[in-house]
Amino acid sequence: MLGVPERAVMDVMGWSSSSMVKRYQHVTAPARMDIAERVGGLLWAATEAGEDDDPDEAAGGVLVPA
């Protein structure tokens, strides 16, 4: 998360198992917004390139929550 390798987090925190990372590493609201912007940018950039396409297929058949 945040560009830090999981093994580095484990070393700093003194964890020997990746299950500890999963238990204590939470996705913050700013990280979720960043992910949503990145994924949204990929989806909408693809549709802008093919504006003549069917608008019902704009997200490649993937439902995206509003």
Predicted model as a PDB file, atoms N, CA, C, CB and O in Angstrom, pLDDT in the B-factor column:
MODEL        1                                                                  
ATOM      1  N   MET A   1       0.838  -1.182   0.000  1.00 60.00           N  
ATOM      2  CA  MET A   1       0.000   0.000   0.000  1.00 60.00           C  
ATOM      3  C   MET A   1       0.877   1.236   0.000  1.00 60.00           C  
ATOM      4  CB  MET A   1      -0.950   0.003   1.207  1.00 60.00           C  
ATOM      5  O   MET A   1       1.951   1.239   0.601  1.00 60.00           O  
ATOM      6  N   LEU A   2       0.432   2.272  -0.662  1.00 67.00           N  
ATOM      7  CA  LEU A   2       1.140   3.536  -0.756  1.00 67.00           C  
ATOM      8  C   LEU A   2       2.534   3.368  -1.360  1.00 67.00           C  
ATOM      9  CB  LEU A   2       1.243   4.173   0.612  1.00 67.00           C  
ATOM     10  O   LEU A   2       3.437   4.159  -1.086  1.00 67.00           O  
ATOM     11  N   GLY A   3       2.701   2.338  -2.178  1.00 79.00           N  
ATOM     12  CA  GLY A   3       3.964   2.123  -2.856  1.00 79.00           C  
ATOM     13  C   GLY A   3       5.038   1.471  -2.006  1.00 79.00           C  
ATOM     14  O   GLY A   3       6.185   1.368  -2.440  1.00 79.00           O  
ATOM     15  N   VAL A   4       4.695   1.031  -0.813  1.00 83.00           N  
ATOM     16  CA  VAL A   4       5.660   0.379   0.067  1.00 83.00           C  
ATOM     17  C   VAL A   4       5.504  -1.132  -0.087  1.00 83.00           C  
ATOM     18  CB  VAL A   4       5.458   0.819   1.560  1.00 83.00           C  
ATOM     19  O   VAL A   4       4.406  -1.661   0.089  1.00 83.00           O  
ATOM     20  N   PRO A   5       6.596  -1.833  -0.415  1.00 89.00           N  
ATOM     21  CA  PRO A   5       6.499  -3.288  -0.568  1.00 89.00           C  
ATOM     22  C   PRO A   5       6.048  -3.958   0.733  1.00 89.00           C  
ATOM     23  CB  PRO A   5       7.850  -3.867  -1.013  1.00 89.00           C  
ATOM     24  O   PRO A   5       6.424  -3.540   1.828  1.00 89.00           O  
ATOM     25  N   GLU A   6       5.241  -4.996   0.586  1.00 88.00           N  
ATOM     26  CA  GLU A   6       4.707  -5.702   1.747  1.00 88.00           C  
ATOM     27  C   GLU A   6       5.821  -6.227   2.646  1.00 88.00           C  
ATOM     28  CB  GLU A   6       3.817  -6.852   1.300  1.00 88.00           C  
ATOM     29  O   GLU A   6       5.715  -6.154   3.871  1.00 88.00           O  
ATOM     30  N   ARG A   7       6.879  -6.752   2.052  1.00 91.00           N  
ATOM     31  CA  ARG A   7       8.000  -7.276   2.843  1.00 91.00           C  
ATOM     32  C   ARG A   7       8.640  -6.175   3.685  1.00 91.00           C  
ATOM     33  CB  ARG A   7       9.055  -7.915   1.921  1.00 91.00           C  
ATOM     34  O   ARG A   7       9.071  -6.435   4.808  1.00 91.00           O  
ATOM     35  N   ALA A   8       8.709  -4.952   3.163  1.00 92.00           N  
ATOM     36  CA  ALA A   8       9.279  -3.846   3.928  1.00 92.00           C  
ATOM     37  C   ALA A   8       8.399  -3.505   5.123  1.00 92.00           C  
ATOM     38  CB  ALA A   8       9.460  -2.613   3.036  1.00 92.00           C  
ATOM     39  O   ALA A   8       8.905  -3.252   6.216  1.00 92.00           O  
ATOM     40  N   VAL A   9       7.096  -3.498   4.920  1.00 88.00           N  
ATOM     41  CA  VAL A   9       6.160  -3.240   6.018  1.00 88.00           C  
ATOM     42  C   VAL A   9       6.310  -4.317   7.090  1.00 88.00           C  
ATOM     43  CB  VAL A   9       4.697  -3.192   5.497  1.00 88.00           C  
ATOM     44  O   VAL A   9       6.350  -4.022   8.285  1.00 88.00           O  
ATOM     45  N   MET A  10       6.391  -5.562   6.644  1.00 90.00           N  
ATOM     46  CA  MET A  10       6.534  -6.672   7.590  1.00 90.00           C  
ATOM     47  C   MET A  10       7.813  -6.520   8.413  1.00 90.00           C  
ATOM     48  CB  MET A  10       6.539  -8.021   6.844  1.00 90.00           C  
ATOM     49  O   MET A  10       7.807  -6.769   9.619  1.00 90.00           O  
ATOM     50  N   ASP A  11       8.902  -6.115   7.771  1.00 93.00           N  
ATOM     51  CA  ASP A  11      10.169  -5.957   8.478  1.00 93.00           C  
ATOM     52  C   ASP A  11      10.099  -4.834   9.506  1.00 93.00           C  
ATOM     53  CB  ASP A  11      11.296  -5.687   7.488  1.00 93.00           C  
ATOM     54  O   ASP A  11      10.535  -5.002  10.644  1.00 93.00           O  
ATOM     55  N   VAL A  12       9.554  -3.699   9.111  1.00 92.00           N  
ATOM     56  CA  VAL A  12       9.462  -2.548  10.016  1.00 92.00           C  
ATOM     57  C   VAL A  12       8.570  -2.864  11.216  1.00 92.00           C  
ATOM     58  CB  VAL A  12       8.922  -1.317   9.267  1.00 92.00           C  
ATOM     59  O   VAL A  12       8.880  -2.482  12.344  1.00 92.00           O  
ATOM     60  N   MET A  13       7.468  -3.560  10.968  1.00 91.00           N  
ATOM     61  CA  MET A  13       6.521  -3.853  12.036  1.00 91.00           C  
ATOM     62  C   MET A  13       6.903  -5.095  12.847  1.00 91.00           C  
ATOM     63  CB  MET A  13       5.143  -4.034  11.454  1.00 91.00           C  
ATOM     64  O   MET A  13       6.311  -5.357  13.894  1.00 91.00           O  
ATOM     65  N   GLY A  14       7.895  -5.861  12.363  1.00 93.00           N  
ATOM     66  CA  GLY A  14       8.312  -7.050  13.089  1.00 93.00           C  
ATOM     67  C   GLY A  14       7.418  -8.244  12.870  1.00 93.00           C  
ATOM     68  O   GLY A  14       7.381  -9.154  13.699  1.00 93.00           O  
ATOM     69  N   TRP A  15       6.696  -8.257  11.765  1.00 91.00           N  
ATOM     70  CA  TRP A  15       5.786  -9.356  11.464  1.00 91.00           C  
ATOM     71  C   TRP A  15       6.509 -10.395  10.614  1.00 91.00           C  
ATOM     72  CB  TRP A  15       4.516  -8.841  10.738  1.00 91.00           C  
ATOM     73  O   TRP A  15       7.304 -10.038   9.745  1.00 91.00           O  
ATOM     74  N   SER A  16       6.244 -11.662  10.852  1.00 92.00           N  
ATOM     75  CA  SER A  16       6.865 -12.721  10.064  1.00 92.00           C  
ATOM     76  C   SER A  16       5.877 -13.354   9.084  1.00 92.00           C  
ATOM     77  CB  SER A  16       7.438 -13.790  10.985  1.00 92.00           C  
ATOM     78  O   SER A  16       6.257 -14.209   8.284  1.00 92.00           O  
ATOM     79  N   SER A  17       4.636 -12.945   9.141  1.00 91.00           N  
ATOM     80  CA  SER A  17       3.599 -13.531   8.298  1.00 91.00           C  
ATOM     81  C   SER A  17       2.814 -12.443   7.573  1.00 91.00           C  
ATOM     82  CB  SER A  17       2.652 -14.399   9.137  1.00 91.00           C  
ATOM     83  O   SER A  17       2.484 -11.406   8.149  1.00 91.00           O  
ATOM     84  N   SER A  18       2.521 -12.698   6.296  1.00 87.00           N  
ATOM     85  CA  SER A  18       1.736 -11.726   5.535  1.00 87.00           C  
ATOM     86  C   SER A  18       0.294 -11.655   6.028  1.00 87.00           C  
ATOM     87  CB  SER A  18       1.759 -12.078   4.051  1.00 87.00           C  
ATOM     88  O   SER A  18      -0.423 -10.710   5.699  1.00 87.00           O  
ATOM     89  N   SER A  19      -0.140 -12.643   6.813  1.00 90.00           N  
ATOM     90  CA  SER A  19      -1.497 -12.568   7.371  1.00 90.00           C  
ATOM     91  C   SER A  19      -1.616 -11.395   8.342  1.00 90.00           C  
ATOM     92  CB  SER A  19      -1.865 -13.890   8.085  1.00 90.00           C  
ATOM     93  O   SER A  19      -2.701 -10.840   8.516  1.00 90.00           O  
ATOM     94  N   MET A  20      -0.506 -11.017   8.974  1.00 89.00           N  
ATOM     95  CA  MET A  20      -0.517  -9.862   9.870  1.00 89.00           C  
ATOM     96  C   MET A  20      -0.738  -8.573   9.079  1.00 89.00           C  
ATOM     97  CB  MET A  20       0.804  -9.782  10.666  1.00 89.00           C  
ATOM     98  O   MET A  20      -1.423  -7.661   9.542  1.00 89.00           O  
ATOM     99  N   VAL A  21      -0.159  -8.509   7.897  1.00 85.00           N  
ATOM    100  CA  VAL A  21      -0.352  -7.331   7.033  1.00 85.00           C  
ATOM    101  C   VAL A  21      -1.827  -7.216   6.689  1.00 85.00           C  
ATOM    102  CB  VAL A  21       0.513  -7.427   5.729  1.00 85.00           C  
ATOM    103  O   VAL A  21      -2.408  -6.134   6.774  1.00 85.00           O  
ATOM    104  N   LYS A  22      -2.423  -8.315   6.308  1.00 84.00           N  
ATOM    105  CA  LYS A  22      -3.846  -8.302   5.944  1.00 84.00           C  
ATOM    106  C   LYS A  22      -4.721  -7.913   7.128  1.00 84.00           C  
ATOM    107  CB  LYS A  22      -4.272  -9.672   5.412  1.00 84.00           C  
ATOM    108  O   LYS A  22      -5.759  -7.274   6.955  1.00 84.00           O  
ATOM    109  N   ARG A  23      -4.311  -8.293   8.310  1.00 87.00           N  
ATOM    110  CA  ARG A  23      -5.102  -7.993   9.495  1.00 87.00           C  
ATOM    111  C   ARG A  23      -5.034  -6.507   9.863  1.00 87.00           C  
ATOM    112  CB  ARG A  23      -4.627  -8.843  10.667  1.00 87.00           C  
ATOM    113  O   ARG A  23      -6.050  -5.911  10.220  1.00 87.00           O  
ATOM    114  N   TYR A  24      -3.860  -5.919   9.778  1.00 84.00           N  
ATOM    115  CA  TYR A  24      -3.670  -4.561  10.292  1.00 84.00           C  
ATOM    116  C   TYR A  24      -3.571  -3.467   9.234  1.00 84.00           C  
ATOM    117  CB  TYR A  24      -2.449  -4.528  11.114  1.00 84.00           C  
ATOM    118  O   TYR A  24      -3.629  -2.285   9.574  1.00 84.00           O  
ATOM    119  N   GLN A  25      -3.427  -3.820   7.993  1.00 81.00           N  
ATOM    120  CA  GLN A  25      -3.296  -2.818   6.945  1.00 81.00           C  
ATOM    121  C   GLN A  25      -4.685  -2.492   6.393  1.00 81.00           C  
ATOM    122  CB  GLN A  25      -2.348  -3.314   5.812  1.00 81.00           C  
ATOM    123  O   GLN A  25      -5.323  -3.339   5.768  1.00 81.00           O  
ATOM    124  N   HIS A  26      -5.138  -1.287   6.623  1.00 81.00           N  
ATOM    125  CA  HIS A  26      -6.463  -0.856   6.195  1.00 81.00           C  
ATOM    126  C   HIS A  26      -6.353   0.125   5.037  1.00 81.00           C  
ATOM    127  CB  HIS A  26      -7.230  -0.221   7.363  1.00 81.00           C  
ATOM    128  O   HIS A  26      -5.394   0.891   4.944  1.00 81.00           O  
ATOM    129  N   VAL A  27      -7.334   0.093   4.167  1.00 81.00           N  
ATOM    130  CA  VAL A  27      -7.381   1.025   3.047  1.00 81.00           C  
ATOM    131  C   VAL A  27      -8.044   2.304   3.539  1.00 81.00           C  
ATOM    132  CB  VAL A  27      -8.151   0.417   1.818  1.00 81.00           C  
ATOM    133  O   VAL A  27      -9.200   2.293   3.961  1.00 81.00           O  
ATOM    134  N   THR A  28      -7.304   3.400   3.481  1.00 85.00           N  
ATOM    135  CA  THR A  28      -7.826   4.685   3.950  1.00 85.00           C  
ATOM    136  C   THR A  28      -8.699   5.335   2.886  1.00 85.00           C  
ATOM    137  CB  THR A  28      -6.676   5.624   4.337  1.00 85.00           C  
ATOM    138  O   THR A  28      -8.636   4.968   1.713  1.00 85.00           O  
ATOM    139  N   ALA A  29      -9.495   6.282   3.290  1.00 89.00           N  
ATOM    140  CA  ALA A  29     -10.377   6.989   2.353  1.00 89.00           C  
ATOM    141  C   ALA A  29      -9.575   7.688   1.244  1.00 89.00           C  
ATOM    142  CB  ALA A  29     -11.235   8.021   3.111  1.00 89.00           C  
ATOM    143  O   ALA A  29      -9.962   7.591   0.079  1.00 89.00           O  
ATOM    144  N   PRO A  30      -8.475   8.387   1.558  1.00 88.00           N  
ATOM    145  CA  PRO A  30      -7.695   8.994   0.466  1.00 88.00           C  
ATOM    146  C   PRO A  30      -7.135   7.957  -0.514  1.00 88.00           C  
ATOM    147  CB  PRO A  30      -6.548   9.811   1.045  1.00 88.00           C  
ATOM    148  O   PRO A  30      -7.077   8.204  -1.718  1.00 88.00           O  
ATOM    149  N   ALA A  31      -6.725   6.799   0.007  1.00 83.00           N  
ATOM    150  CA  ALA A  31      -6.220   5.745  -0.879  1.00 83.00           C  
ATOM    151  C   ALA A  31      -7.340   5.224  -1.768  1.00 83.00           C  
ATOM    152  CB  ALA A  31      -5.605   4.587  -0.059  1.00 83.00           C  
ATOM    153  O   ALA A  31      -7.115   4.956  -2.948  1.00 83.00           O  
ATOM    154  N   ARG A  32      -8.538   5.079  -1.224  1.00 86.00           N  
ATOM    155  CA  ARG A  32      -9.681   4.631  -2.038  1.00 86.00           C  
ATOM    156  C   ARG A  32      -9.996   5.634  -3.138  1.00 86.00           C  
ATOM    157  CB  ARG A  32     -10.923   4.418  -1.155  1.00 86.00           C  
ATOM    158  O   ARG A  32     -10.283   5.251  -4.272  1.00 86.00           O  
ATOM    159  N   MET A  33      -9.943   6.917  -2.801  1.00 89.00           N  
ATOM    160  CA  MET A  33     -10.211   7.954  -3.807  1.00 89.00           C  
ATOM    161  C   MET A  33      -9.158   7.907  -4.914  1.00 89.00           C  
ATOM    162  CB  MET A  33     -10.237   9.360  -3.151  1.00 89.00           C  
ATOM    163  O   MET A  33      -9.493   8.039  -6.091  1.00 89.00           O  
ATOM    164  N   ASP A  34      -7.892   7.721  -4.548  1.00 88.00           N  
ATOM    165  CA  ASP A  34      -6.823   7.635  -5.531  1.00 88.00           C  
ATOM    166  C   ASP A  34      -7.038   6.441  -6.459  1.00 88.00           C  
ATOM    167  CB  ASP A  34      -5.462   7.532  -4.833  1.00 88.00           C  
ATOM    168  O   ASP A  34      -6.882   6.555  -7.675  1.00 88.00           O  
ATOM    169  N   ILE A  35      -7.394   5.305  -5.883  1.00 85.00           N  
ATOM    170  CA  ILE A  35      -7.658   4.104  -6.679  1.00 85.00           C  
ATOM    171  C   ILE A  35      -8.839   4.337  -7.612  1.00 85.00           C  
ATOM    172  CB  ILE A  35      -7.930   2.892  -5.764  1.00 85.00           C  
ATOM    173  O   ILE A  35      -8.783   3.969  -8.785  1.00 85.00           O  
ATOM    174  N   ALA A  36      -9.902   4.942  -7.103  1.00 88.00           N  
ATOM    175  CA  ALA A  36     -11.094   5.207  -7.923  1.00 88.00           C  
ATOM    176  C   ALA A  36     -10.755   6.146  -9.086  1.00 88.00           C  
ATOM    177  CB  ALA A  36     -12.222   5.818  -7.055  1.00 88.00           C  
ATOM    178  O   ALA A  36     -11.235   5.949 -10.202  1.00 88.00           O  
ATOM    179  N   GLU A  37      -9.936   7.159  -8.828  1.00 88.00           N  
ATOM    180  CA  GLU A  37      -9.546   8.083  -9.890  1.00 88.00           C  
ATOM    181  C   GLU A  37      -8.708   7.378 -10.950  1.00 88.00           C  
ATOM    182  CB  GLU A  37      -8.770   9.266  -9.309  1.00 88.00           C  
ATOM    183  O   GLU A  37      -8.893   7.600 -12.147  1.00 88.00           O  
ATOM    184  N   ARG A  38      -7.787   6.529 -10.503  1.00 85.00           N  
ATOM    185  CA  ARG A  38      -6.943   5.801 -11.466  1.00 85.00           C  
ATOM    186  C   ARG A  38      -7.763   4.850 -12.326  1.00 85.00           C  
ATOM    187  CB  ARG A  38      -5.852   5.019 -10.733  1.00 85.00           C  
ATOM    188  O   ARG A  38      -7.599   4.813 -13.546  1.00 85.00           O  
ATOM    189  N   VAL A  39      -8.651   4.075 -11.690  1.00 86.00           N  
ATOM    190  CA  VAL A  39      -9.473   3.130 -12.436  1.00 86.00           C  
ATOM    191  C   VAL A  39     -10.440   3.889 -13.336  1.00 86.00           C  
ATOM    192  CB  VAL A  39     -10.242   2.193 -11.476  1.00 86.00           C  
ATOM    193  O   VAL A  39     -10.627   3.521 -14.495  1.00 86.00           O  
ATOM    194  N   GLY A  40     -11.052   4.940 -12.812  1.00 84.00           N  
ATOM    195  CA  GLY A  40     -11.962   5.755 -13.620  1.00 84.00           C  
ATOM    196  C   GLY A  40     -11.265   6.350 -14.825  1.00 84.00           C  
ATOM    197  O   GLY A  40     -11.823   6.383 -15.922  1.00 84.00           O  
ATOM    198  N   GLY A  41     -10.033   6.823 -14.620  1.00 80.00           N  
ATOM    199  CA  GLY A  41      -9.267   7.379 -15.731  1.00 80.00           C  
ATOM    200  C   GLY A  41      -9.010   6.352 -16.813  1.00 80.00           C  
ATOM    201  O   GLY A  41      -9.063   6.671 -18.001  1.00 80.00           O  
ATOM    202  N   LEU A  42      -8.734   5.132 -16.418  1.00 77.00           N  
ATOM    203  CA  LEU A  42      -8.529   4.067 -17.404  1.00 77.00           C  
ATOM    204  C   LEU A  42      -9.812   3.768 -18.161  1.00 77.00           C  
ATOM    205  CB  LEU A  42      -8.017   2.795 -16.721  1.00 77.00           C  
ATOM    206  O   LEU A  42      -9.788   3.588 -19.378  1.00 77.00           O  
ATOM    207  N   LEU A  43     -10.935   3.715 -17.448  1.00 78.00           N  
ATOM    208  CA  LEU A  43     -12.210   3.411 -18.095  1.00 78.00           C  
ATOM    209  C   LEU A  43     -12.632   4.518 -19.049  1.00 78.00           C  
ATOM    210  CB  LEU A  43     -13.293   3.190 -17.048  1.00 78.00           C  
ATOM    211  O   LEU A  43     -13.005   4.250 -20.191  1.00 78.00           O  
ATOM    212  N   TRP A  44     -12.574   5.758 -18.584  1.00 75.00           N  
ATOM    213  CA  TRP A  44     -13.065   6.856 -19.407  1.00 75.00           C  
ATOM    214  C   TRP A  44     -12.097   7.196 -20.529  1.00 75.00           C  
ATOM    215  CB  TRP A  44     -13.313   8.081 -18.552  1.00 75.00           C  
ATOM    216  O   TRP A  44     -12.541   7.647 -21.585  1.00 75.00           O  
ATOM    217  N   ALA A  45     -10.801   7.001 -20.350  1.00 68.00           N  
ATOM    218  CA  ALA A  45      -9.844   7.240 -21.424  1.00 68.00           C  
ATOM    219  C   ALA A  45     -10.110   6.274 -22.579  1.00 68.00           C  
ATOM    220  CB  ALA A  45      -8.392   7.087 -20.907  1.00 68.00           C  
ATOM    221  O   ALA A  45      -9.985   6.646 -23.745  1.00 68.00           O  
ATOM    222  N   ALA A  46     -10.470   5.052 -22.253  1.00 60.00           N  
ATOM    223  CA  ALA A  46     -10.763   4.053 -23.287  1.00 60.00           C  
ATOM    224  C   ALA A  46     -12.018   4.420 -24.061  1.00 60.00           C  
ATOM    225  CB  ALA A  46     -10.921   2.663 -22.662  1.00 60.00           C  
ATOM    226  O   ALA A  46     -12.082   4.179 -25.267  1.00 60.00           O  
ATOM    227  N   THR A  47     -13.016   4.995 -23.403  1.00 58.00           N  
ATOM    228  CA  THR A  47     -14.260   5.334 -24.097  1.00 58.00           C  
ATOM    229  C   THR A  47     -14.099   6.596 -24.929  1.00 58.00           C  
ATOM    230  CB  THR A  47     -15.401   5.512 -23.093  1.00 58.00           C  
ATOM    231  O   THR A  47     -14.747   6.726 -25.968  1.00 58.00           O  
ATOM    232  N   GLU A  48     -13.258   7.524 -24.507  1.00 57.00           N  
ATOM    233  CA  GLU A  48     -13.060   8.742 -25.290  1.00 57.00           C  
ATOM    234  C   GLU A  48     -12.406   8.439 -26.625  1.00 57.00           C  
ATOM    235  CB  GLU A  48     -12.216   9.742 -24.514  1.00 57.00           C  
ATOM    236  O   GLU A  48     -12.666   9.123 -27.615  1.00 57.00           O  
ATOM    237  N   ALA A  49     -11.558   7.416 -26.661  1.00 56.00           N  
ATOM    238  CA  ALA A  49     -10.887   7.049 -27.902  1.00 56.00           C  
ATOM    239  C   ALA A  49     -11.875   6.513 -28.926  1.00 56.00           C  
ATOM    240  CB  ALA A  49      -9.803   6.014 -27.631  1.00 56.00           C  
ATOM    241  O   ALA A  49     -11.650   6.668 -30.126  1.00 56.00           O  
ATOM    242  N   GLY A  50     -12.957   5.890 -28.493  1.00 56.00           N  
ATOM    243  CA  GLY A  50     -13.943   5.314 -29.404  1.00 56.00           C  
ATOM    244  C   GLY A  50     -15.309   5.899 -29.172  1.00 56.00           C  
ATOM    245  O   GLY A  50     -16.225   5.181 -28.773  1.00 56.00           O  
ATOM    246  N   GLU A  51     -15.476   7.196 -29.413  1.00 56.00           N  
ATOM    247  CA  GLU A  51     -16.734   7.866 -29.110  1.00 56.00           C  
ATOM    248  C   GLU A  51     -17.893   7.369 -29.957  1.00 56.00           C  
ATOM    249  CB  GLU A  51     -16.579   9.342 -29.298  1.00 56.00           C  
ATOM    250  O   GLU A  51     -19.052   7.575 -29.597  1.00 56.00           O  
ATOM    251  N   ASP A  52     -17.599   6.715 -31.082  1.00 55.00           N  
ATOM    252  CA  ASP A  52     -18.668   6.206 -31.941  1.00 55.00           C  
ATOM    253  C   ASP A  52     -19.240   4.899 -31.425  1.00 55.00           C  
ATOM    254  CB  ASP A  52     -18.158   6.017 -33.353  1.00 55.00           C  
ATOM    255  O   ASP A  52     -20.225   4.397 -31.967  1.00 55.00           O  
ATOM    256  N   ASP A  53     -18.635   4.341 -30.383  1.00 55.00           N  
ATOM    257  CA  ASP A  53     -19.087   3.066 -29.827  1.00 55.00           C  
ATOM    258  C   ASP A  53     -20.449   3.216 -29.166  1.00 55.00           C  
ATOM    259  CB  ASP A  53     -18.068   2.528 -28.818  1.00 55.00           C  
ATOM    260  O   ASP A  53     -20.902   4.325 -28.881  1.00 55.00           O  
ATOM    261  N   ASP A  54     -21.083   2.096 -28.930  1.00 56.00           N  
ATOM    262  CA  ASP A  54     -22.364   2.036 -28.238  1.00 56.00           C  
ATOM    263  C   ASP A  54     -22.193   2.509 -26.796  1.00 56.00           C  
ATOM    264  CB  ASP A  54     -22.944   0.600 -28.278  1.00 56.00           C  
ATOM    265  O   ASP A  54     -21.363   1.947 -26.082  1.00 56.00           O  
ATOM    266  N   PRO A  55     -22.940   3.520 -26.331  1.00 54.00           N  
ATOM    267  CA  PRO A  55     -22.779   4.026 -24.977  1.00 54.00           C  
ATOM    268  C   PRO A  55     -23.078   2.987 -23.901  1.00 54.00           C  
ATOM    269  CB  PRO A  55     -23.664   5.211 -24.779  1.00 54.00           C  
ATOM    270  O   PRO A  55     -22.594   3.107 -22.776  1.00 54.00           O  
ATOM    271  N   ASP A  56     -23.871   1.964 -24.235  1.00 54.00           N  
ATOM    272  CA  ASP A  56     -24.165   0.911 -23.253  1.00 54.00           C  
ATOM    273  C   ASP A  56     -22.956   0.029 -23.000  1.00 54.00           C  
ATOM    274  CB  ASP A  56     -25.333   0.055 -23.725  1.00 54.00           C  
ATOM    275  O   ASP A  56     -22.920  -0.701 -22.009  1.00 54.00           O  
ATOM    276  N   GLU A  57     -21.962   0.088 -23.884  1.00 53.00           N  
ATOM    277  CA  GLU A  57     -20.759  -0.720 -23.741  1.00 53.00           C  
ATOM    278  C   GLU A  57     -19.554   0.144 -23.355  1.00 53.00           C  
ATOM    279  CB  GLU A  57     -20.474  -1.475 -25.041  1.00 53.00           C  
ATOM    280  O   GLU A  57     -18.412  -0.284 -23.526  1.00 53.00           O  
ATOM    281  N   ALA A  58     -19.792   1.341 -22.844  1.00 52.00           N  
ATOM    282  CA  ALA A  58     -18.713   2.291 -22.552  1.00 52.00           C  
ATOM    283  C   ALA A  58     -17.729   1.763 -21.535  1.00 52.00           C  
ATOM    284  CB  ALA A  58     -19.285   3.589 -22.058  1.00 52.00           C  
ATOM    285  O   ALA A  58     -16.537   2.052 -21.639  1.00 52.00           O  
ATOM    286  N   ALA A  59     -18.173   1.010 -20.566  1.00 51.00           N  
ATOM    287  CA  ALA A  59     -17.275   0.483 -19.535  1.00 51.00           C  
ATOM    288  C   ALA A  59     -16.861  -0.945 -19.846  1.00 51.00           C  
ATOM    289  CB  ALA A  59     -17.942   0.546 -18.160  1.00 51.00           C  
ATOM    290  O   ALA A  59     -16.437  -1.674 -18.949  1.00 51.00           O  
ATOM    291  N   GLY A  60     -16.976  -1.347 -21.073  1.00 56.00           N  
ATOM    292  CA  GLY A  60     -16.554  -2.688 -21.442  1.00 56.00           C  
ATOM    293  C   GLY A  60     -17.381  -3.771 -20.820  1.00 56.00           C  
ATOM    294  O   GLY A  60     -16.879  -4.870 -20.583  1.00 56.00           O  
ATOM    295  N   GLY A  61     -18.655  -3.492 -20.542  1.00 57.00           N  
ATOM    296  CA  GLY A  61     -19.528  -4.475 -19.932  1.00 57.00           C  
ATOM    297  C   GLY A  61     -19.362  -4.617 -18.440  1.00 57.00           C  
ATOM    298  O   GLY A  61     -19.935  -5.519 -17.830  1.00 57.00           O  
ATOM    299  N   VAL A  62     -18.572  -3.721 -17.838  1.00 59.00           N  
ATOM    300  CA  VAL A  62     -18.335  -3.777 -16.392  1.00 59.00           C  
ATOM    301  C   VAL A  62     -19.224  -2.764 -15.709  1.00 59.00           C  
ATOM    302  CB  VAL A  62     -16.844  -3.513 -16.052  1.00 59.00           C  
ATOM    303  O   VAL A  62     -19.232  -1.590 -16.081  1.00 59.00           O  
ATOM    304  N   LEU A  63     -19.973  -3.204 -14.714  1.00 60.00           N  
ATOM    305  CA  LEU A  63     -20.801  -2.285 -13.954  1.00 60.00           C  
ATOM    306  C   LEU A  63     -19.925  -1.496 -12.972  1.00 60.00           C  
ATOM    307  CB  LEU A  63     -21.923  -3.053 -13.203  1.00 60.00           C  
ATOM    308  O   LEU A  63     -19.153  -2.080 -12.211  1.00 60.00           O  
ATOM    309  N   VAL A  64     -20.051  -0.184 -12.998  1.00 62.00           N  
ATOM    310  CA  VAL A  64     -19.250   0.668 -12.130  1.00 62.00           C  
ATOM    311  C   VAL A  64     -20.197   1.393 -11.200  1.00 62.00           C  
ATOM    312  CB  VAL A  64     -18.379   1.672 -12.948  1.00 62.00           C  
ATOM    313  O   VAL A  64     -21.083   2.106 -11.671  1.00 62.00           O  
ATOM    314  N   PRO A  65     -20.040   1.236  -9.873  1.00 63.00           N  
ATOM    315  CA  PRO A  65     -20.939   1.919  -8.928  1.00 63.00           C  
ATOM    316  C   PRO A  65     -20.756   3.427  -9.000  1.00 63.00           C  
ATOM    317  CB  PRO A  65     -20.690   1.428  -7.489  1.00 63.00           C  
ATOM    318  O   PRO A  65     -19.650   3.924  -9.214  1.00 63.00           O  
ATOM    319  N   ALA A  66     -21.840   4.134  -8.821  1.00 57.00           N  
ATOM    320  CA  ALA A  66     -21.801   5.606  -8.879  1.00 57.00           C  
ATOM    321  C   ALA A  66     -21.297   6.193  -7.585  1.00 57.00           C  
ATOM    322  CB  ALA A  66     -23.180   6.173  -9.193  1.00 57.00           C  
ATOM    323  O   ALA A  66     -21.199   7.413  -7.457  1.00 57.00           O  
TER     324      ALA A  66                                                      
ENDMDL                                                                          
END                                                                             
